[in-house]
Amino acid sequence: MTKLMEWLFVLSVFLVTYVAIVTKQIQSGVFDNWMFEIKLAPLIFIILFGAYAAFTVLYRVFTFNDCPEAAEELQRQIKEARDDLTSRGFRFIEKSN
């Protein structure tokens, strides 16, 4: 099951339960006492999901690893490609910053 399918499954279970409670298809004294909070639940979950998403992105950005070996290899490959193109007659125009 993909992550999208997991999220859609959880969302559909929540929505079915939420709609059943709000439309009083499922009746209980607990639901009657907490109806205001139940009606706010989707908004609260959206805010919590946004906080989770922001935290996850920031955490992965801050813990991103540098790869100096890969950078050196890439620079070497760029130099080889430039040398190869120069040997085939290509002229590079250097940009001045």
Residue pairs with C-beta under 8 A, 6 or more apart in sequence:
1 9
14 45
17 26
18 38
18 41
18 42
19 25
20 26
21 31
21 38
22 35
22 38
22 39
31 38
82 92
85 92
86 92
